[in-house]
């Protein structure tokens, strides 16, 4: 691996990227949106450094940070998905200034250059889909539990109009839960990303 490193940090409003190649910095700051994600990836591609020679460090965070890490990883690039606390501790030890609540992509890149964290072993696309369905199924089951508690409350108070609406929603949730369980079973059965 060469000495080219990149840091990526996603904040509430801004998406920051920093590229350090042979002691020279290039930075980019965009809106923290999916369009910003696409623009940042394209900006990295336009730099005169072959991306296969760059070690990317992405700060663990929300769905957008994870999406960037997945996109870089899926492109076959060297990516580390690093906890913010590790980078913050590094910055403190090095005497680097960290803004309140933000690390800064340049600090992330410095961490990447100094510590060379291990490459991220991202879950396969199939596993990601299974995980998303499992999460959605758990959310639907939690909604059903909440609605059943509301139904019991409506029943106890004798509010039949409300009870009918709640039970109709529970029936819809039951159907959705059954569909998600079926989809999950089919995906698990058809997996090709793990040995049989």
N, C-alpha and C positions, 0 to 999 in steps of 0.2 A: 504494500500500500504506500502510495506516495505521501507527500506532505500537504496535500490539499484537503482542507476540512471545511465543513459547512455547518452552521447552526441555524435551527429553525425554532421560533417560539410563537405560539398563538396566544394572543390576549383576548380580552372581551371585544375590543374594537379593531385591533391591529394585528397583522400577521407579518412577522419580521423574519428576514433571511439574511445571513451574512456568509460570505465565502472568503476564505483566507487561502491564498495560493502564493507560495514563495515569499511570504511576508507582506503581500499586498492584499488590501481589503476591498471588497465590493459588498455593498449592502442594498437591500430593497425592503421597503415597507409598504404594505397593501392593506386594504380592508379585509377584516377577518370574515370572509364569506367563501362560498364554493368558487365563485369567480376569482377571488383573490388567491385561493389555493391553486387554481389552474394557471393563473398569471405567474405565481411564484415558481411553480415547476417549470414553466416555459422560460422564465428568466434564468433559472439555473442551466437549462439546456442551451441557451444562447451564449453562455460564457465560453471563453476560449479554452476552457479546461474540459477534457473528456470526463464526463460524469462517472465513468467506471473507475476513475482514479481518485474520486472524492469520497471521504468518510463523512457521512451525514449524521448529525446528532439532532434529534427532534425531542423537544421537551414533552414529557407525558402530560396529557391534558384532556380536553374535551374531544368530541367526535371529529372535529376538524383537524386537530393535531394528529389523531390516530389515522384519519383518512390520508393525510400527507405522508405519514410514515408507511402506510400500506402501499400507496402509489409508488413511492421510491423503492420500497422493498420488492414489489411486484415487477418493477422494471429491472430487477437484478442488481440493484445498487447496494453498496455497503451502508447499512443504516443501523444506528443505535437509538433505541427509544428509552430515554433517560429520565429518571425522577428529578423533579425540580429541586428537591432538598439536597441531592448529591451535587448539583451544579452550584447551588447557593453556598454549600459548605466549601467547595473549591474556591469560589469567588472570595469568600471571607478569608480563607487561608492565604490567598494570593494578594489580598489587599485591593481587590477590584471593587469598584463602586457598582452597587446594584440598586436600581430604582425601587421604590416601594411597590411591592406586588408584581414587579416585572424583573426578569433577569437580563434581557437583552440578547439578541441573536449573536452579537459579537462575543459576549461572555460564554454563551453556549459553544460557539466555535472554539474559543480558547480552551474550554474544558475538554472538548473533543480532541484537540491537538495535544494537550498535556496528558490526558488520562487514557486515550485510545480505548474507550469502553468496547466490550464485546458486541459483535453483531447481534441484532435482534432476531430471534427465532419467531417470526410472525406466524400466526395460525394460517392454515391454507384457506383459500376462498371458500371451499366447501365447509370447513369448520366454522368460518365466520358466519355463513348463512345459517348453519345449525344453531350457533350461539344466539344469533338474532331471533330466530324462531323460538328458541327456548325462553329468551327474555320476554318476547311478546306474549307467549303462552302464560308465563308467570304473571305478567301484568293483567292479562284478561282474567286469570283465576282470582287475583286480588280484587279486581273490580267486581267480579261475581260475588265474592265474600262480602264486600261492602254493600252491594245491592241487596243481598239476602238479609243483612242486618237491618237495612232500611225497610225491607218488606215486613220483617217481624215488628218493627216499630210502628209501621202503618197499620198492621193487623191489630196490634195492641190498642191503638188509638181509634180504631174503627174508621179509618180514612180509606174507603174502598176505591175511590177514583185514583188516588195516589198509588194504592196497592196494585191496581191493574196495570198502570204504566210501568211500575217497577218490575212486575212479573213478566211483562212483555220484553223489557230490557234484559232480564235474566235469561229468558228463552233465546234471545238473539245472542247473548254471551255464550250460552251453552252450545249453540250451533257453531259459533266462531271457534270456541275451544276445541270442539270435535274436529273441525277442519284443520286447525293448527296441529293437533296431535297426529292426524293422518299424514299431513305434509312432513312432519318431523320424522315419523316412522319410515316413510318412503325415502327421505333423504339419507337417513342413517343406513338403511338397507342398500342403497345404491352408491354409497361412498366409494371413491376410488383413490382417495388420498392417504389411506392407511392400509397396511398389509392385512390380508385376510387371516 
